[in-house]
Amino acid sequence: MPSPFVQEVLIKSILVSLNDAVAADNFTVFHAKISKPFRDQFPPDKLQTIFKDLVEKHAVFDAVVAKPAIADEDAKIDDKGVLRLKGHFETTPKQVKYQLGFIPSDGAWKLSGIAIDIE
């Protein structure tokens, strides 16, 4: 189990990468940072389609770097070896909520699943 500090780094780095991909409407760099199984399943153009709503809304959520991640559930590694992190950031005017999955890939914890909600 990664330390709380490492968990926060994982959360913030992937959300900032996603924010940059949304802002640029280009998911190539974000794609390169995710786990190999996730990369194989979701090429950049498919990621672009999945996050189309955020792109169209011009969602900006890079303020997460300045706020602490608040866990909504304890971090856990499930029976498939996936590190599950669920929480939110007290950002204004809208809160950023996340559910992230990470697996060991290419020698590091890499994203294997993501759900983000900005409300």
C-alpha positions, -999 to +999 in steps of 0.1 A: +000+000+000+015+033-010+018+059+018-008+087+021+018+111+006+023+089-024-015+084-028-019+122-029+008+125-055-009+098-076-042+116-073-030+151-081-006+141-109-033+121-128-060+148-123-036+176-135-027+155-165-064+150-173-070+187-168-042+195-193-056+169-218-091+185-214-078+220-218-058+211-249-084+186-262-055+163-268-052+131-248-018+118-261+002+127-231-025+116-206-026+083-225+011+078-221+008+081-183-018+054-178-013+017-172-006-005-202-039-025-200-058+008-198-037+022-228-044-009-248-082-006-241-085+032-245-064+048-273-062+086-272-091+091-295-113+070-273-102+089-242-111+121-261-147+107-267-150+096-230-141+130-217-159+149-244-183+164-219-154+179-199-138+193-230-171+209-242-177+224-208-142+238-208-138+222-174-108+235-154-099+216-122-062+223-118-069+240-085-067+205-070-029+210-067-034+237-041-059+217-020-055+186+001-072+154-012-100+144+012-106+107+012-143+097+011-133+060+017-101+044+031-076+035+004-077-002-003-062-027-026-090-049-039-088-086-047-076-079-082-046-059-069-062-025-078-054+004-055-088+021-050-088+058-041-121+077-037-125+113-025-128+149-033-113+183-032-129+213-015-125+235-046-147+265-055-170+272-071-174+235-078-161+204-059-140+179-077-149+143-069-128+114-080-127+076-080-094+063-092-079+028-097-042+022-100-023-009-108+014-017-108+025-012-145+058-004-160+074-004-125+051+022-109+015+027-099-004+037-130-040+046-137-063+017-145-097+033-140-111+068-135-144+085-127-145+122-121-174+145-112-173+182-110-203+196-091 
